[in-house]
Amino acid sequence: MSEKEVKNLEEIFEARIARDEKIEPKDWMPEKYRQTHIRQMSQHAHSEIIGMLPEGNWITRAPSLRRKAALLAKVQDEAGHGLYLYSACETLGISRDELYEQLHSGKAKYSSIFNYPTVTWADMGAIGWLVDGAAIINQVPLCNTSFGPYARAMVRVCKEESFHQRQGFEIMLTLCNGSEEQKAMAQDALNRWWWPSLMMLGPTDAESIHTEQSMKWKLKRKSNDELRQQFIDQTVPQADLLGLTIPDPDMKFNEATGHYDFGEINWDEFWQVVKGHGPCNKERMNARVSAWENGEWVRDAAMAYAEKKVNKEIAKAS
Amino acid sequence: MDNTKKNWPLWEVFVRSKNGLEHRHFGSLHATDAEMALENARDVYTRRSEGVSIWVVESKNITASNPQNNGELFEPAQDKVYRHPTFYNLPDEVKHM
């Protein structure tokens, strides 16, 4: 294809997106659109898969059968969400194995929030309430994104995710209505998860290198700062309801703007965690890689068994 | 036989959400064979009673049209307006036809 032809195709492509048309896997697309989608969708899928680990930590120690069943269902949903997203990603011509390889080698990233430890049961509450709350705010606009398979996966994810946040809030509420120690446990979890949850919505607009292009492709519909403000405005009244204090002395409702003003985010910490120096980066990757490697013989055995069954049927037929 | 380098094939999943409706494409997944694909589809796509029937088809068995040929494939239908009821002029007195 000549340069002129590519340019022409690109113009047609941009015009389709501007008209809110969806792009499907076999349609012509600029290479950068394909790469950007692989990057973002796989990062999202990896986050779901790694995201199971901090919560998996508490399944066997959930305080009641009700809580255990809910937590199991939530973690199972996360596996499911990872699978929807990997499948959507594979429609762009990258294999599942390549995607895993990128995760395991550290070439692909996952959400930095999962590199924090879950030290008490209250962390299950804080994760559902705050981390899933922030994730929903991030994900709802994606139901409308330009790449069809991604948008369809996100519709399913968002439908399932609202139970995640509600079960988390319920855990917090129960703790806050409990003993002094239980309430202190809830406050401690909020203190530890608040700032990482704000960071989870991504670097500030000024620092975000992908935002402009992603907005143009409708891969992103609101900027990181807008999403963060929306999250804060929605969450602060919920903390009040719980009787908990947001660990930010600068947090104050601004009558003039109608939004909450908030303090400086420690972006050094964010970049440290992204670069691999968070409290649990190594632990998470080790858990993931060893699960994959230790499961290899099971995958191979299942494949061998399926082939054996096919061969038997062929032998019977002949 | 050496299976170690073999990846599980990709399957497309179609789910009928209730009787009376058609099966609709829900997504895809990896499985060693049709039986496992059905079981995995149950867990991945119908955790909240989304279906009463599942079809799985190995993705390599699907032949898809190429959007780059959409011109030859679909444009011939565009100049055949006489296939639509509104092409025909009827007097207003004929209300429902």
Boltz contact constraints between the chains, C-beta under 6 A:
constraints:
  - contact:
      token1: [A, 26]
      token2: [B, 67]
      max_distance: 6.0
  - contact:
      token1: [A, 27]
      token2: [B, 67]
      max_distance: 6.0
  - contact:
      token1: [A, 80]
      token2: [B, 44]
      max_distance: 6.0
  - contact:
      token1: [A, 83]
      token2: [B, 44]
      max_distance: 6.0
  - contact:
      token1: [A, 84]
      token2: [B, 27]
      max_distance: 6.0
  - contact:
      token1: [A, 87]
      token2: [B, 27]
      max_distance: 6.0
  - contact:
      token1: [A, 87]
      token2: [B, 28]
      max_distance: 6.0
  - contact:
      token1: [A, 97]
      token2: [B, 7]
      max_distance: 6.0
  - contact:
      token1: [A, 300]
      token2: [B, 3]
      max_distance: 6.0
  - contact:
      token1: [A, 300]
      token2: [B, 4]
      max_distance: 6.0
  - contact:
      token1: [A, 302]
      token2: [B, 32]
      max_distance: 6.0
  - contact:
      token1: [A, 303]
      token2: [B, 3]
      max_distance: 6.0
  - contact:
      token1: [A, 303]
      token2: [B, 6]
      max_distance: 6.0
  - contact:
      token1: [A, 303]
      token2: [B, 32]
      max_distance: 6.0
  - contact:
      token1: [A, 304]
      token2: [B, 3]
      max_distance: 6.0
  - contact:
      token1: [A, 306]
      token2: [B, 32]
      max_distance: 6.0
  - contact:
      token1: [A, 306]
      token2: [B, 33]
      max_distance: 6.0
